[in-house]
Amino acid sequence: MSIRHGLLALLDQGPRYGYQLRTEFEARTGATWPLNVGQVYTTLARLERDGLVVPAGEDEEGHQFYEATEAGRAELRTWFDTPVPRTNPPRDELAIKLAMAVTVPGVDVPAVVQGQRRHSIKALQDYTRLKARALAGESRPGGSGQPGADLAWLLVLEQLIFQTEAEVRWLDHCETRLAQHAEAEQARAAERRAAGAGGGPAAAPARFGRRRSKT
């Protein structure tokens, strides 16, 4: 997630101070990726260091405003025009968890998969309900009232729905892969036992049905 470019996009529309940036960022993304004010001001300091924003005065309450420079606007246009790279995908905690689980003795990997599936399906149902409400024209609590904010929230919701649907499909695939691996391990163990008992491979390999996971 590029907080840097998200803040630049907001500042491209006019000067704002830190708390305004935080509020508008969360409103336009449905608070899917919450920010704290410290993150905002740290990012603003880096943007100022890089010549992409400059201070733009204070209001009567002492709020420091910032505005985008020409270099900042050029940086923003480049961001919009450049596809998000997939050469260095972000770390996925679930993928790391399952990769570790299959290598650590004593972990009930099918139970891990099933627990995550239940959680993901519930999240998918929640996202789908929110989408239905958005399509019905219900205002989102805490909405900013900015033009296009409802559309922005709908796009974020749909991305979450597609992402969660893909996660559920991947979990289904993981369960199938685990069952296939277990069957192959059982078959190899049977062949080793047969070879040890009879001095050679078994005349006919044993047949194994898919092992069912506990629900």
Backbone torsions as a table, in degrees:
resi	resn	phi	psi	omega
1	MET	NA	128.9	-178.3
2	SER	-97.9	92.1	174.5
3	ILE	-62.7	-38.9	-179.3
4	ARG	-53.0	-51.8	-176.8
5	HIS	-77.2	-29.4	175.0
6	GLY	-62.2	-43.0	178.3
7	LEU	-67.9	-37.9	176.7
8	LEU	-61.0	-39.3	179.7
9	ALA	-62.5	-38.5	178.2
10	LEU	-70.2	-42.4	-179.1
11	LEU	-70.0	-21.9	176.3
12	ASP	-64.3	-21.2	-179.1
13	GLN	-92.1	-3.6	178.6
14	GLY	142.1	162.3	-178.1
15	PRO	-61.5	144.1	177.8
16	ARG	-149.1	158.2	174.1
17	TYR	-105.2	174.0	-168.9
18	GLY	-55.4	-48.9	-177.0
19	TYR	-66.5	-35.1	175.8
20	GLN	-62.5	-41.9	179.8
21	LEU	-62.6	-44.0	178.4
22	ARG	-60.3	-47.6	-177.2
23	THR	-62.9	-44.9	-177.9
24	GLU	-70.4	-38.1	177.8
25	PHE	-59.8	-47.7	-178.2
26	GLU	-68.4	-36.1	-180.0
27	ALA	-64.9	-41.0	-176.1
28	ARG	-76.5	-21.0	178.7
29	THR	-108.3	10.5	178.9
30	GLY	67.4	24.6	-178.0
31	ALA	57.0	25.5	178.1
32	THR	-66.4	-35.1	178.1
33	TRP	-122.9	83.6	-175.7
34	PRO	-60.7	145.1	175.8
35	LEU	-116.0	152.1	167.4
36	ASN	-108.9	160.5	-175.3
37	VAL	-61.2	-32.8	178.1
38	GLY	-60.1	-41.8	177.1
39	GLN	-61.4	-41.3	-178.6
40	VAL	-61.7	-49.2	-175.9
41	TYR	-71.9	-31.9	174.7
42	THR	-63.4	-42.7	179.1
43	THR	-66.7	-40.7	177.8
44	LEU	-61.2	-39.7	179.2
45	ALA	-62.3	-39.9	179.2
46	ARG	-70.2	-38.0	177.6
47	LEU	-64.6	-39.9	177.9
48	GLU	-66.3	-41.9	177.6
49	ARG	-57.8	-37.8	-177.7
50	ASP	-86.3	3.2	177.4
51	GLY	76.4	20.3	-176.6
52	LEU	-97.6	-19.9	172.6
53	VAL	-138.2	161.1	175.7
54	VAL	-138.6	152.8	174.5
55	PRO	-60.0	145.2	-176.9
56	ALA	-130.6	37.5	176.2
57	GLY	88.8	177.9	-178.8
58	GLU	-125.6	156.9	173.7
59	ASP	-93.3	-174.7	-175.7
60	GLU	-65.6	-22.6	-179.3
61	GLU	-92.5	3.4	176.7
62	GLY	86.5	12.7	177.4
63	HIS	-73.9	127.7	179.2
64	GLN	-83.8	118.9	178.3
65	PHE	-90.7	154.0	175.0
66	TYR	-131.7	152.7	175.2
67	GLU	-137.6	155.2	-179.5
68	ALA	-76.2	142.1	173.5
69	THR	-88.5	174.7	175.6
70	GLU	-61.1	-38.5	177.2
71	ALA	-63.9	-37.2	178.0
72	GLY	-65.6	-40.7	178.3
73	ARG	-66.8	-37.4	177.2
74	ALA	-65.6	-40.1	177.1
75	GLU	-61.4	-40.6	-179.7
76	LEU	-65.3	-43.9	179.8
77	ARG	-63.6	-38.5	177.4
78	THR	-62.8	-39.8	178.9
79	TRP	-62.8	-44.7	179.6
80	PHE	-64.8	-34.7	-174.6
81	ASP	-84.5	-13.3	-174.5
82	THR	-104.4	126.3	177.6
83	PRO	-59.2	148.3	176.2
84	VAL	-69.6	122.2	-175.6
85	PRO	-70.3	147.5	176.2
86	ARG	-114.1	12.8	-179.6
87	THR	-70.8	-29.4	177.5
88	ASN	-126.4	77.5	-177.0
89	PRO	-61.7	147.1	178.6
90	PRO	-64.0	151.4	177.4
91	ARG	-64.5	134.3	178.7
92	ASP	-110.9	115.8	-174.7
93	GLU	-61.1	-38.3	-178.8
94	LEU	-65.8	-44.7	179.1
95	ALA	-61.7	-41.0	178.7
96	ILE	-65.0	-41.6	-179.5
97	LYS	-60.1	-46.3	-178.7
98	LEU	-70.3	-36.4	177.2
99	ALA	-61.7	-38.2	177.4
100	MET	-73.9	-39.0	-175.5
101	ALA	-61.0	-39.3	-176.6
102	VAL	-73.8	-9.9	-179.6
103	THR	-107.7	-5.2	-177.5
104	VAL	-104.7	118.2	179.7
105	PRO	-59.3	143.2	175.4
106	GLY	90.3	-6.7	179.1
107	VAL	-84.8	129.6	176.6
108	ASP	-83.5	87.5	-173.6
109	VAL	-63.5	-44.0	176.8
110	PRO	-56.7	-36.3	178.2
111	ALA	-66.7	-37.1	176.3
112	VAL	-61.5	-45.5	-179.6
113	VAL	-62.5	-46.0	-177.6
114	GLN	-66.6	-38.7	177.8
115	GLY	-63.1	-41.3	178.9
116	GLN	-68.0	-38.2	179.5
117	ARG	-60.9	-44.7	179.0
118	ARG	-58.6	-44.4	179.6
119	HIS	-63.6	-44.3	-176.9
120	SER	-67.4	-38.3	179.1
121	ILE	-66.1	-39.2	176.8
122	LYS	-63.6	-42.5	178.0
123	ALA	-62.0	-40.8	179.3
124	LEU	-62.1	-41.1	177.8
125	GLN	-63.6	-40.9	179.0
126	ASP	-64.0	-45.7	178.8
127	TYR	-61.4	-40.0	-178.3
128	THR	-65.8	-39.7	176.6
129	ARG	-63.5	-42.7	178.7
130	LEU	-62.9	-38.6	178.2
131	LYS	-64.0	-43.7	179.6
132	ALA	-59.9	-40.7	178.1
133	ARG	-66.2	-39.2	179.0
134	ALA	-64.8	-41.6	180.0
135	LEU	-69.0	-26.6	178.4
136	ALA	-79.2	-2.9	176.7
137	GLY	90.4	9.4	178.2
138	GLU	-73.4	135.2	178.0
139	SER	-73.0	139.6	178.1
140	ARG	-77.5	132.3	177.4
141	PRO	-55.6	132.4	179.4
142	GLY	83.2	9.3	-179.9
143	GLY	-62.1	152.2	-174.3
144	SER	-86.2	-18.6	-175.3
145	GLY	77.1	1.7	178.8
146	GLN	-69.9	144.0	176.8
147	PRO	-56.8	131.1	178.3
148	GLY	84.2	-3.6	-176.8
149	ALA	-65.2	-38.8	179.7
150	ASP	-66.2	-39.9	177.3
151	LEU	-64.8	-41.0	178.5
152	ALA	-59.8	-44.6	179.7
153	TRP	-63.9	-40.1	179.6
154	LEU	-63.8	-41.4	178.9
155	LEU	-63.8	-40.8	177.8
156	VAL	-64.5	-43.5	178.2
157	LEU	-58.9	-44.9	-178.4
158	GLU	-65.9	-35.4	175.7
159	GLN	-63.3	-41.2	178.2
160	LEU	-64.3	-38.4	178.9
161	ILE	-64.6	-49.5	-179.4
162	PHE	-62.0	-41.2	-179.2
163	GLN	-64.3	-41.6	-179.1
164	THR	-71.7	-37.6	174.8
165	GLU	-59.0	-43.6	178.6
166	ALA	-64.0	-37.7	178.8
167	GLU	-63.6	-42.3	179.1
168	VAL	-64.0	-42.1	177.9
169	ARG	-62.3	-40.2	179.7
170	TRP	-66.0	-38.8	177.5
171	LEU	-64.0	-38.9	174.6
172	ASP	-60.0	-43.6	178.5
173	HIS	-63.2	-41.5	179.0
174	CYS	-59.9	-42.1	-179.6
175	GLU	-63.8	-41.8	177.6
176	THR	-63.8	-42.9	179.9
177	ARG	-63.0	-41.3	178.6
178	LEU	-63.1	-42.1	179.4
179	ALA	-64.4	-41.9	178.4
180	GLN	-63.0	-41.4	179.7
181	HIS	-64.2	-42.4	179.5
182	ALA	-63.0	-41.4	178.7
183	GLU	-63.3	-43.3	-179.7
184	ALA	-64.0	-40.1	178.4
185	GLU	-64.6	-40.0	178.0
186	GLN	-64.6	-40.8	179.5
187	ALA	-64.4	-41.9	179.0
188	ARG	-65.8	-38.7	178.3
189	ALA	-64.7	-39.8	178.9
190	ALA	-64.8	-39.5	178.4
191	GLU	-64.9	-39.5	179.3
192	ARG	-66.1	-41.2	178.7
193	ARG	-64.4	-41.5	-179.8
194	ALA	-65.7	-39.3	179.7
195	ALA	-66.7	-37.6	-179.7
196	GLY	-72.0	-32.8	-177.7
197	ALA	-81.9	-36.8	-173.8
198	GLY	-113.0	2.8	179.2
199	GLY	77.8	8.4	179.4
200	GLY	-168.0	178.8	-178.9
201	PRO	-69.3	154.8	178.3
202	ALA	-62.7	149.2	-178.0
203	ALA	-64.5	-37.1	178.4
204	ALA	-140.9	130.8	-178.5
205	PRO	-65.9	144.9	177.6
206	ALA	-68.2	151.8	178.4
207	ARG	-103.3	136.0	-177.8
208	PHE	-124.2	130.9	171.4
209	GLY	-81.5	163.8	179.8
210	ARG	-64.8	128.0	178.7
211	ARG	-72.2	127.6	-178.8
212	ARG	-85.6	138.6	176.1
213	SER	-82.0	149.5	175.8
214	LYS	-70.9	140.2	177.3
215	THR	-105.7	NA	NA
